[in-house]
Structure formats: structure tokens, C-alpha cells
Amino acid sequence: MSFLEHNLKTVPTGFRKILHLNWPIVLLLMAICTVGFIMLYSVAGGSLRPWADPQIKRFALGMSLMLIIAMVPIWFWRNMAGVAYLGSLLLLVMVELFGAVGMGAQRWIDLGFMRLQPSELTKVTLVMILAAYYDWLGVGKVSRPIWVIIPLLLILIPTALVLRQPDLGTAILLVTGGGIIMFLAGVSWYYFGAVIAIATGIVAAVFRTRGTEWQFLKDYQYRRIDTFLDPSSDPLGAGYHITQSKIALGSGGFSGRGFMQGTQSRLNFLPEKHTDFIFTTLAEEFGFIGAFSLLTLYLLVLVFCAASAFSNKDRFASLLTLGVAATFFLFFAVNMSMVMGLAPVVGVPLPLVSYGGSAMLVLLVAFGLVQSAHVHRPR
């Protein structure tokens, strides 16, 4: 038997590939999305419209894409990383030129049947290009200055475009997610120390330039910082969101008020109850038990992703899986911290639970890459 024939026989068939999927992750993602459908049904007053029904349809599309992507060999996605990254940059430029405006920000491209938010896609393509870069780069070179500059540019270019929209929350996720991949790839601690020092200087500059013509942030972003530091300073204005969120969280208690019995959401005291603040609706209706259960589902996804990555001998596949897991973690960690008043309100949705087509589709595509890495790992 020739070497080629032997390898062809060892490649899993389509049916075997399905069996080789990381099924715990698939089931966990389905469970999380189901929680989202239930909460969107609740905040709509017991109706599938206007949020739950389109979200279910997007979930069906996203799961189909995830399975299709999982069937494609991981080497193909390695080769496509550069194209995907450049494509996402092009979309960000298109947002700058032709983007649709909503809630004071220009972040979307109107496709007619849906609004695409390219910054969500960039979170995944950035993970892909960085994983491909460190797979190509020799391990001994990762901490040399010239080879550190390249990934920094790969991170900062899309971050700058996202900041112009403006979208501070996504920009923070891009920088943090990229930094995590650099750390996992083995970049020296000294660089991260330098970044922390620079970040400290930038934070100081942000506050010192406030009120000047060249202030670093928008006025509403400064108000968000003020609100984070002292929500009671303007409870009916900038502090309204977080004040109502804390009331909803506290009123849920241990077991909650009951399904569709949350007063803050039902009486519309809670703002953005179907998107950024949907976690507070969950906590009000199902209490600590419901909130902790959702957090457990999220953490289990991370555990299975880490187990898959550490057992994978392919460097690109391993870094890609850990990068997607890190991005997923940042999503729910920032959102939960935000609604509990532990972080400024930056407009980050709760992954797979908040209403939003772009975020759900992009995350399920990202987990399709994770599944491809798992299915086609060296055996």
C-alpha cells in the first residue's frame, strides 16, 4: 500500500468527522443559546416577536455554518487566515465610508436582510492571523523585537479602525484578546510589563486631556467612567443604566421572582433589556441559581476548549482554539462585570444570549474553527 493510499484511508469520512466533533461543546452552545431564546421570549412579554424568532433562525444558520466549517480541514483555515484578516479590514474601512449609523455610532453595514457588524468578525479573524503567524514563526524568535512588532501592528490596525466608529468595548476586546494569544505563544513577560506601563500612561493622559480640544475619548465615554466610579452622582441620567441593573440583580435574590415576573424588565425600567443588560433580566427572574447556572455553562465551554487545545499537537490549531476560548471568555466576563457595576458600561453583549445577529453568527463560526481543529487534529 502506497503512502498516499494509507493516508487517504486514515482520513475520517464525512460521517466519521461528525462523530469526531467535540460534542460536549456543541451541546453546551445549544444550551446557552436556548437560555437566550427563553430570555428574549420573556423580555418581549411572552412573545417570539420581535427578538426570539429571528434569533432562533440565526441560530439555525449559525449551527449549519459551524458544522460546515468543522468538516473542512484545519490546514485550509490556516491558509485562509491572511485573506480573512484582510477581508475584515476592508469591511471596517467600508463601515467608515458607507456604514449605517445607530445609537450615535457608525458600526454596521446594512445588507438589507440584516445589519452586519464587521468589528465582531474582526475578533475572529485577528485570532486566526495571529495563530497562523506564530505557527509559521519559529519558537525561538517569538520574543525578538522585530517579530514582536508585526503582531502588534496586526492588533493595532483594526483596533484603530474600530475606535473611529467609536466602539471602545470592542477595541478593548481586540487588544486584550490579541495580547492573550501573544502570551500563549510565548512572548516574553518584559513586553507585557512595558505595555502595562504604557497603558498606565495612556489612562493618565485620558483623564488629563478631558475638556481640552484634543481629549482622547468622547464626552459620553467620560460620562461612562464617571458613572462607573459613582453611579449615584447622576441616577436619572448617565447612572440610570447601572442603577436599574443593580436593582434588578438584587431583587432576584437566591431563586428569583419567577419566569416573566421580573418587574424591572416587564415595566421597562431596565434599559437595553434584550441586548447588553439581558443578564440582569435572567438574574431577576431566576436569581442566583439561574445566573450561576449560566456562568457554569460558559465555564464548561472554556474547559472543553482548553482540553481540546492542550491535546492538539498542531500549533496553529492549539493557538486558534485557545484564542477563540479567550475571546469567548472576554465577552461574558466584560458583560457580567459591566452589568454588576464592576466595570464601565462599554456595550459588550452577553455571548449567544443577547439579541444580535452578527455576534451570534460570528461566535458560532469561531466555534466551527474550534471544531475543525478538534476533528482534524493529529491522531
Residue pairs with C-beta under 8 A, 6 or more apart in sequence:
10 379
12 19
12 20
12 375
14 71
17 70
17 71
17 375
18 67
20 374
20 375
21 67
21 70
21 371
21 374
21 375
22 304
22 308
22 370
22 371
22 374
24 300
24 304
25 301
25 304
25 305
25 308
25 367
25 370
25 371
26 66
26 371
28 297
28 300
28 301
28 304
29 301
29 352
29 364
29 367
30 63
31 297
32 294
32 297
32 298
32 301
32 351
32 352
32 353
33 59
33 352
33 353
33 360
35 282
35 294
35 297
35 353
36 55
36 278
36 350
36 352
36 353
36 354
36 355
37 52
37 55
37 56
37 59
38 259
39 278
39 281
39 282
39 285
39 353
40 51
40 52
40 55
40 274
40 278
40 355
41 47
41 48
41 52
42 259
42 260
42 262
42 265
42 281
42 285
43 51
43 265
43 273
43 274
43 278
43 281
44 50
44 51
44 52
44 274
45 260
45 266
46 260
48 56
51 274
51 355
54 357
55 355
55 357
55 360
58 357
58 360
58 361
59 360
59 364
61 361
62 360
62 361
62 363
62 364
62 365
63 364
65 361
65 364
65 365
65 368
66 364
66 365
66 367
66 368
66 371
67 368
67 371
68 368
69 77
69 365
69 368
69 369
69 371
69 372
70 368
70 371
70 372
70 374
70 375
71 372
71 375
72 372
73 372
73 376
74 314
74 316
74 317
74 320
74 369
74 372
74 373
74 376
74 377
75 376
77 128
77 320
77 369
77 372
78 131
78 132
78 135
78 316
80 128
81 125
81 128
81 129
81 131
81 132
82 129
82 132
84 124
84 125
84 128
84 129
85 125
85 126
85 128
85 129
85 154
87 125
88 118
88 121
88 122
88 125
88 126
88 158
89 122
89 157
89 158
89 161
91 109
91 116
91 118
91 121
91 122
92 118
92 119
92 122
92 158
92 161
92 162
93 161
94 109
94 118
95 106
95 107
95 108
95 109
95 118
95 119
95 161
95 165
96 106
96 161
96 164
96 165
98 109
99 106
99 107
99 108
99 109
99 165
100 106
100 108
100 109
100 110
100 115
102 108
102 115
104 220
105 165
105 166
105 167
106 165
107 117
107 119
107 165
107 167
108 115
108 116
108 117
108 358
109 115
109 116
109 117
109 118
114 357
114 358
115 357
115 358
116 358
117 356
117 358
117 359
119 158
119 162
119 165
119 167
119 170
120 170
120 358
120 359
120 362
121 358
121 362
122 158
122 162
122 170
122 174
123 170
123 173
123 174
123 177
123 327
123 362
123 366
124 324
124 327
124 362
124 365
124 366
124 369
126 154
126 155
126 158
126 174
126 177
126 178
127 177
127 181
127 320
127 323
127 324
127 327
127 366
128 320
128 369
129 154
130 151
130 154
130 155
130 178
130 181
130 182
130 185
130 319
130 323
131 181
131 316
131 319
131 320
131 323
132 316
133 150
133 151
133 154
134 142
134 151
134 181
134 185
134 315
134 319
135 315
135 316
135 319
137 147
139 186
141 147
142 148
142 185
142 186
142 187
143 186
143 187
143 188
143 191
148 182
148 187
148 191
151 178
151 181
151 182
154 178
155 174
155 175
155 178
155 179
156 175
158 174
159 171
159 174
159 175
162 170
162 171
162 174
163 171
166 218
166 221
167 347
168 217
168 221
168 346
168 347
169 334
169 346
169 347
169 348
170 348
172 334
172 346
173 327
173 330
173 331
173 334
173 348
176 330
177 323
177 326
177 327
177 330
179 192
179 195
180 322
180 323
180 326
181 319
181 322
181 323
181 326
182 191
183 192
184 319
184 322
184 323
184 326
185 319
202 216
205 216
206 215
206 216
206 217
209 215
209 216
210 217
210 222
215 222
223 234
223 238
224 238
224 344
224 345
224 346
225 344
226 233
226 234
226 238
227 233
227 234
227 238
227 239
227 241
227 242
227 344
227 345
228 242
228 341
228 343
228 344
228 345
230 239
231 239
231 242
231 243
231 246
231 341
232 239
232 243
233 239
234 240
235 243
240 271
241 271
241 272
241 277
241 345
242 339
242 341
242 345
244 264
244 269
244 270
244 271
245 270
245 277
245 280
245 339
245 340
245 341
246 340
246 341
247 264
247 269
248 262
248 264
248 265
248 269
248 270
248 277
248 280
248 281
248 283
248 284
249 280
249 283
249 284
249 339
249 340
251 257
251 262
251 263
251 264
251 284
252 262
252 283
252 284
252 285
252 286
252 287
252 288
252 290
252 291
253 287
253 288
254 287
254 288
254 289
255 286
255 287
255 288
255 289
256 262
256 283
256 284
256 285
256 286
256 287
256 289
256 290
257 263
257 284
257 285
257 287
258 285
259 285
259 286
260 266
260 285
261 285
262 270
262 281
262 284
262 285
263 269
263 284
264 270
264 273
264 280
264 281
264 284
265 273
265 280
265 281
265 284
265 285
270 277
270 280
270 281
271 277
273 280
273 281
274 354
274 355
275 349
275 354
275 355
275 356
276 335
276 338
276 339
276 345
276 347
276 348
276 349
276 350
276 354
277 339
278 350
278 353
278 354
278 355
279 291
279 294
279 335
279 336
279 339
279 350
279 353
280 339
282 290
282 291
282 294
282 353
283 290
283 291
286 293
294 353
295 332
295 336
298 328
298 329
298 332
298 351
301 325
301 328
302 325
302 328
302 329
305 321
305 322
305 324
305 325
305 328
305 370
306 322
306 325
308 321
308 370
308 373
308 374
308 377
309 317
309 318
309 319
309 321
309 322
309 325
309 373
310 318
311 377
312 318
312 321
312 373
312 374
312 377
312 378
313 377
313 378
314 373
314 377
314 378
316 373
317 373
317 374
317 376
317 377
318 373
320 369
320 370
320 373
321 370
321 373
321 374
324 366
324 367
324 369
324 370
325 370
327 366
328 351
328 363
328 366
331 348
331 349
331 350
331 351
331 363
332 350
332 351
334 343
334 346
334 348
335 348
335 349
335 350
335 351
335 354
336 350
337 343
338 344
338 345
338 346
338 348
349 355
349 356
349 359
351 359
351 363
352 360
352 363
352 364
